[in-house]
Amino acid sequence: MKQPDEVLVERIYQAYPKHIAKKNALRAIRNACKDKSTIEAAGEMPTENFLLIAASDYCEYCESVKKDKKYIPLPATWFNGARWEDEDFVEWRQKQNCYQ
């Protein structure tokens, strides 16, 4: 399995709305890029692009619902837990006509 593009991994981290524990976050992003369920969710799209869109959408979601920063999960938690599949976020994305 090919290694994720490090430039995109960094961009994914920067797109996420909280920047804490960067080393753990980057490791979680790399692992998510290689995860079978992420690959399946991405479909034809490269997993790095899928995660970049998901992180960007999550940032927009947090702003739109005025989510307090203390309630935004650490990036490693979000990527390790495939939190782009969380019901409230998925519903918001559907209403916004975001990529699924």
C-alpha positions in Angstrom: 0.0 0.0 0.0 1.4 3.4 -1.0 2.3 5.9 1.6 0.0 9.0 1.8 1.3 12.3 0.2 2.9 14.2 3.1 2.0 17.6 1.6 -1.7 16.5 1.6 -1.4 15.1 5.1 -0.2 18.5 6.4 -3.0 20.2 4.4 -5.6 17.9 6.0 -4.2 18.8 9.5 -4.4 22.5 8.7 -8.0 22.2 7.4 -9.1 20.6 10.7 -10.5 23.3 13.1 -8.3 22.4 16.1 -4.5 22.3 16.0 -3.3 20.3 19.1 -1.0 17.3 19.4 0.2 17.6 15.8 2.4 14.5 15.9 -0.4 12.3 17.0 -2.8 14.0 14.5 -0.5 13.4 11.6 -0.1 9.8 12.5 -3.8 9.4 12.7 -4.3 11.1 9.3 -1.7 8.8 7.8 -3.4 5.7 9.3 -6.8 6.9 8.1 -5.5 7.3 4.6 -4.6 3.6 4.6 -7.7 2.4 6.4 -9.9 0.0 4.5 -13.1 1.7 5.5 -11.8 5.1 4.6 -10.7 3.8 1.2 -14.2 2.3 0.7 -15.9 5.6 1.7 -13.7 7.6 -0.6 -14.7 5.5 -3.6 -12.8 6.6 -6.7 -11.4 9.7 -4.9 -7.9 9.4 -3.4 -8.2 9.0 0.4 -6.1 12.1 1.0 -8.6 14.2 -1.0 -11.5 12.6 0.7 -10.1 13.4 4.2 -9.2 17.0 3.1 -12.8 17.6 2.1 -14.1 16.0 5.2 -11.8 18.1 7.5 -12.7 21.3 5.6 -16.4 20.5 5.8 -16.0 19.7 9.5 -14.4 23.1 10.1 -17.3 24.8 8.2 -19.8 22.7 10.3 -18.2 23.8 13.6 -18.4 27.4 12.5 -22.0 27.1 11.3 -23.3 25.5 14.5 -21.0 27.8 16.6 -19.4 24.8 18.2 -17.3 25.8 21.2 -13.6 24.9 20.6 -13.6 22.9 23.9 -16.1 20.5 22.3 -14.3 19.9 19.1 -12.4 16.6 19.3 -8.7 16.5 19.1 -7.7 15.8 15.5 -6.2 12.4 16.3 -9.5 11.4 18.0 -11.5 12.6 15.0 -9.4 10.9 12.4 -8.9 7.6 14.4 -12.6 7.4 15.1 -13.7 8.1 11.5 -15.8 10.9 13.0 -16.7 12.1 9.5 -19.3 9.4 9.8 -21.0 10.9 12.9 -24.7 11.3 12.4 -25.0 15.0 13.2 -22.1 15.9 10.8 -23.4 13.6 8.0 -26.9 15.2 8.3 -25.4 18.7 8.1 -23.3 17.7 5.0 -26.4 16.3 3.4 -28.3 19.5 4.0 -25.4 21.5 2.6 -25.1 19.2 -0.4 -21.5 18.5 0.6 -19.6 15.5 -0.8 -20.6 12.2 0.8 
